[in-house]
Amino acid sequence: MNRRTGSLISPWPPCEGLESEARGLKRVALALIGILGGILACSPDFTPPTAPPAPKFDPLVYDAPIGPLPDFVGETLIDTVRRDEPVSVTLARIGVTASEIDTIVRSLLDEFDFRKARPGNTVEIQRDASGNIVWFRFTAGARSIYHSARGPDGKYFGVAELVHVLKQTVFVEGVIEHSLYLAMAAAGESPVLTMNLVDLFAWDIDFYTETQKGDRFKLIVEKEYVAGKFAGYGKVIGAEYAHPGPNNDYPKKTRAFHYVAADGIEGYYTEEGTAVKKAFLKSPIQFASITSGFGMRFHPILEYRSQHKGIDYGAPKGTAVQAVGDGKVLSAGPRGGYGNMVAIRHPNGYETRYAHLSAFGKGIRAGAHVSQKQVIGLVGSTGLSTGPHLHFEVWVNGNVTNPLKVALPPAPPILSDEMPAFHAAIGFVVSALDEGNATLAASAR
């Protein structure tokens, strides 16, 4: 729906990764060289600042050598990218011609790839009295705003807005009563942080099969604010997930700490300096239940006992299936009772197979290289299947292996000569997790 000039317009729908709306000013003073901005690390008692009042309506002004744009009187049109539509369709809906779209896109080629636009992103154009576009703004997120404007010479140029971001380091904790999602919500946080936690521990914890009542999580995480509004999460500085013991204690704790090594490589490590990332994920599906285990079983369709060479994950049709590790696709297509199946060869003689898929991931074909966590297909019920599920197998040097018992080495650890620096860097975070206080972690950033 188009909306026209008359009041300050901020049609900011929820965008991916945002907990709350992020509204920008309708008119922005934007410099070619840049806008003064900064990132502040704040203590837990930080209070986001109140957004400044909106300025009176004025034409955009750019720094020399471009000079100010000429005054204009015209209309402002704004719209939102809808599901399954390119930005060109959104712009055409508000009257932008094909040649104008081409000009705008070309001016921003070095700043943004419009193929990455998502539903909820907003477009805004301003025309002068002659109907010419003098300014275009594309908002891909609270921290991702792009402008294209016509200079005095009639040519268009594009710039990325340097958004002023304030950061607050906070401590978050919760105890699971029903689910990790509900526990995180009870802690006042969004599902985005839930997924961040799941991604961080994906190599060590299967959050469907291994999550139980009483489990506890702790996080030291950065929160980001733009114009006084919550805009998303920054880095998880440290995290802990623990299962309860028989004496109401937590003897088994899984921890991860963010660290940038001397060579510039950053990652997450245990207190001992071992990399959290491993060759294989614990599960190819997030939050899926195991409906059939590895070993001998009575086949529900063939009706005789046979070896079940993998494990079955029950999940709704269309659920994303991830590659558990880096590798090369051996095959992707129909394979008898397996239905649609993807087979991937990994280093050191490992092979994984994903069967009964309803569809294949983008670019998944024989010979393609895949990365860990890349979506290689969607859950389905093709082949010999009684309902939607994923059949998952692991083979080692030609022999089938129980996927739940595969132990693989982690990524390279912290080098021994760098361990003192590593322990010094995470010391405050360790104490913060122990004491439930983000102030210590913030003081180390």
N, C-alpha and C positions, 0 to 999 in steps of 0.2 A: 504494500500500500504506500503510495507516494504521500509525502507531507511537505508543505510549502512554508516559505518564510513567514515569520510573524511572531515566533517565540523561540527561545533557545531549545533546540531539538537535540535530544540524546537518545536515540532509539537503540539502546545497547542491550541486546538480548544476552542471556547467559552464553558464554563461549567455553570451548573445551578447556578444562583445566582451571576454570575460575569459580570461586565460591560465591562471589557477589558481583553485582553490576559494576562496570567501570565506565564512567561517563567522562568524555572529553569536552573541552570548551568548543563552542561552535566556530569561533574565529581564532586562529592560532598564529602568533607571530613566529615565523620560522626562518632561521638563517641558513644560508648555503653552507657556511663553514661549520655551523652547529649551534646548538642551544646549550647554555650552561646547564649541566646536570650533575648529579652525584648520587652516590650510594652510601648510605649511612648505616653503620652497625649500631643497633640500639640495645639497651638493656631491657629486661622483661617488663619493666614498668613504663616502657615507651607507650605513649598515646598518639595514634596517627593524627596528623594535623588536619585541621578543617580546610576543605578546598577553598581557594580564593574566590571572591565573587566574579561572576562572568563580566567580561569587559563589554563596553558599548559596541555596537556594530560599526566596524570600520573595515575597509578593504585590507587585504593582506599586505604587509610591508616586509620587504626582503632587504638584507644588508647590501651595501656596495660590494661588487661593482654593478649588480643588477639594478639597484635603485627601487623605488616604490612602484608598485603597479598602478595603472590609471584607475581612477574612481569608476565604479560601475553600479548600475541599478538594474537588477534583473531578478531571477528566481533561484531558489535553492531547492534541490530535489534530493531525497534520501530514500534508500531502500536497503533491504537485508537479503543476503544470499540465502537461497532456499536449498532444501535437500536435493541432491542429485542435479544441480545446475551449475554451469560455469559462470564466472563473473560477467562474461560477455552477455549472457542472457539477463542477468540482473540489471546491467546498465541499459540494455535495449528496452527493458520494461519501463524505464523512466525517460525514454526518448533519446538516448545517446546513440548516434549513428555508428555504422561499422568503421568509417574512417576516423571518427573521434576516439573510438575504443582502441583502434590500432595506435593512434598517437599517444594515448595515455599509457598503454602497456609498454610501448617502446621507451617512453621517458623513464619508466621505473624498472627496466630490465636488470640494472645492476643492484637494485634494492630488494625486489620481491618477485618470486615466481608465482604468478596468479593461478597456476595449476594446483598450488597448495592451499588455495582458498577453501574455507570450510563453512558449512551452514551456520548462520548467526553472525558471520562477518558483515560489516556494513560498508556501503558506498555512499558518498555524498558529493554532489557537483554543484557548482555555482555558475550561472550564465550571466553575461552582461546584457545591456539593453538591446544589443544586436543579436543576441542568441548564442554568442560564442562562449564556450567553456573557458573560464578564467582560472578555475581552481577545482581540484579533485582530491578527495581524501578517502583512503581505504583503511579501515580499522580491522586488523586481524586478531587483536587482543589488546589488553590494557597496556602492554609494553611493546606492541608491534603496530605502529601507525605510520602510514606512508602518504606522502603528498605529491601531487603533480600540479604545476602552475605554469601559466603563460607569462613569459617575460615581456619587457617592452619591445623586444625585437620580434615578437610573435611566436617565438619558439618555446616549446614546453621542456621543462626540466623536472626531474624527480628527486626527492630527498626522503630519508627516513627520519621521523621525529625522534629526537633523543629524549625519552621519557624519564623524568625524575623519579627514581625509585627509592623508597625508604625500606630498610630491612630491620626486622625484629627477630632476635633469637629467642625461641620459646621452648619450654619443656612440656611434653605431652605424654600422658600415661593413661592406661585403662586396663580393666580386667574383663575378660570375656565371660558373659553369662549365656548368651545365645549365639552370637556370631561376631566376627571381627568387625564387620560393617557397623553393626549396632553399637559395639563397644567404642568404636572411633567416633560415631555420632554422639554418644553419651559424653565423650570427652570434649565435645564442641567443635569437632573437625569434620572435614568433608570426605566423601568417598575417594577423592583424588589422593589424599594422604594415605588412605587405606591401600590403594594400588601401589603407591610409592614404597610402602612397607613390604608388600607382597613381592614386588620386583626386587627389592634389596635382598630378601632372604629366599628367593626362588630356588637357589642352589642347595639349600639346606633343609627347607621346610615345605612340605606339601600342605597348604593351608586348608585343604578340605579333609584329608584323611588324618592329619596330625594335630588339628586344632581341637581343643577340649575345654570344657567349662573350667574356669579358674586360671587359664593362661593369662599372662600379664605381658604387656608391651610398654616400652618407654622409647621416646624419641627426643632428640635435641634437633630442632629443625628451624630453618629460616622462613619467616613469613614476609611477604613483600606487599607494599602499599603504594598505590599511585593516586595522587590527589586525595589522600585521606581515606581511600577505599581499599579493602583487601583485594589484591590482584592475583594471588597465587602463592605457591610454595617455592622456596629456593632449595638449596642443598639440604639433605639430611646429614647433619654433622656426625651424629652418632645414634645408634639404635640398639635395642635389646628386646629379645623375645624369650620368655621363660615359661616352662611347664611347672605346675605346682608339685611339691613333694608330699610325702605322707605326714610330715609334721608342720604343715602349713608354711613351709619354706619353699624356696625356689632353687634347688640344687643344680638344675640343668638350665644354663643360660646360653643363648646364642647372641653374640654381639658383633657389631660392625662399626668401623670408624672410617670416616672420609680422610684421605691423606693424599697430598701432592708430593711425589718423590722428587729427589734432586734432579732427575733427568726430565722433569716436567710431566711425567705420566701420573694421572690421578686415578684413584680407585678406592675400593673399600677393603679393609683388612681387619682381622681379628686382633686382639691385644697382643698375640704372639707374633704378629707380622705376616701371618698367612693370608693370602688373597681369598676374599669371600667368593669371588667368581670361580666356577669350576667348569670342567669340560662339558658336563651335562646338567640340565635342569632336573629338579626332582620330579616334575610332571610336565607333559606337553599341553595340558589344559589347566587353566586357573579355576579353582573352585569346582572341581568335578569329582564325583564319587566313584570309587572302584566297585563295579557291579559283578566282576568275575576275575578271580585271581589266576596266578600262574600255576600250571601243573595239570594233573588228571582231573577230568570233569565229565559230566554227562552232557553231550551236545544238545541244545534245546531244539534244533531243527533236524539234524541227522539221527538223533535219538540213539546214540551209542556212546560208550565211554572212549575218550581219546585225550591226548595231551593238548592242553590249551597253551600255546606257545607264547602267550603274552598276557597282558592284563587289559581289561575292558573298563573304560571310563564312561559312565552314564552322563549324558549332557544333552540339552536341547539341540535340535537340528539348527545348524548355522553357527554354532559356537566355534570360535576361532581355535585352531590347532597350531601350536608353535613348534618349530624345530628345536629339539632339546640341546642341540649343539651345532657348531659350524661344520659344514661339509659340502659334498657334491651330490646332486640328485642322480641316482642310478636309473630310476624309472618313475613315471607318473602317468597313471592310466588304469583302465579296468584290469583286474587280475582275478578271474574266477570267483570263488567264494569270498575273497577279500573285498570284492567290489572295487570302487575307486581307491587306489592305494598309491602312496608315495614312499619310495625307499631312498634313504640317504646314507652315503658312505662317509664316515668320519675318520680322523687320523687314528693310527695305532690299531687298525683291524676292527674297528667298531662299525656297525651298521644298524640303523633304526628304520622301522616300518610303521606306517600310519594307514589304517584301513577303514573301509566303509564310509569314506568321505562323500559328502554331497556335492562338493566343488573343490577346485584346486586354487591355491593362492596365485596372485599375479606373478607371472614369469616363472612359475614352477613347471619345469619340463626337464627331460633327461639332459644332463650336462650342465645344468644351471648350478651356480654356487649359492648356498644359503648361509645366513648368519644365525647364531643362537637367538632365540626369541622371535625370529621372522615367522609370519603367518604362512604356512605352507598348504593349508586347506581348511575346510569347514566340516564339522561333525555332520554325519548323515546316517543312512541305513541301507546303503547299497550292498549288493552281494548277499551272502547268507547271514541275514541279520533279522532279529525279531523286533528291533526298534532302534531309534537314534542312539548311537554310542561310538566311541573311538576304540578300535582294537590297536594296541601298541606293543611292538616287539623290539627286543634288543638282541643283536647277534654279535658275538665276539670271536673273531678268527674262524667264522663259519659255523659256530656252535650257538644255539639259542640259549639265552640267559634270562633269569628272572630280572625284569627291569627294576624291581624294588631293592635288589641287592647289588646293583652295579656300583662299584666304588671307583671314582676317577680322580686323578690328581688335580689340584687347583691350579690357577694361573700362577706365574712366578711370584714368590714372596718378596718382602722387603729384604734388600741385601744386608748382610751382617754388619758391614761398616756403617750402615745408615740407621741401624736399630736405635742407637741413642737419640738421634734426632726425631725418629718416629715416636718413641715413648715420651719424649718431651712435648711433642706436638699434641698427642692425644691425652696427655695426663689430665688436663682440665676437663676434658669430655668424660673420661672415666669417672672422675670425681662427681661430675654433674649427674651422670646416670646413677651413681651410687646414692647420692644425696637428693636426687629429684630437684635439681636447681639449675636453671639455664644460665644464671649469672656467671658461673665458672666457665662454662663453654663459651659464652659471649666474650669473656675477657681474653680468650685465646685466639679469637678470630682477627 
